[in-house]
Amino acid sequence: MIIALIVAIGGTLRKVRLIARVGGAVIVAFLGLIPIEKAAEFMNYPALGSHGMGEVGYFVVVPITSVIVYFVLKQAPGLRES
């Protein structure tokens, strides 16, 4: 539905791929906070534990994970730049 809307308002396939990569990277980064938090609690690392994740997670973990996932998605066959 979102892809059809982008194409309908004059978007190109390149814009659709860019939005898919950025959106996917942000979603995966936020969902990735859960296993990072659980691993940090298991290792008794308080900075990334359940209470510390609210302070550190959104400013450190999410941007780093987003950039990594963005570049991984950039190599995916359907999302490569032409």
Residue pairs with C-beta under 8 A, 6 or more apart in sequence:
2 19
3 16
3 20
6 15
6 16
6 19
7 13
7 16
14 81
14 82
17 78
17 79
17 80
17 81
20 73
20 79
21 70
21 73
21 74
21 79
22 70
24 69
24 73
25 65
25 66
25 67
25 69
25 70
25 73
26 62
26 66
28 65
28 66
28 69
29 61
29 62
29 63
29 65
29 66
29 69
30 62
32 61
32 65
32 69
33 53
33 57
33 61
33 62
36 48
36 53
36 57
36 61
37 48
37 49
37 50
37 53
37 57
40 46
40 47
40 48
40 49
40 52
40 53
41 49
41 50
46 52
47 56
48 56
48 57
48 61
53 61
73 79
74 80
74 81
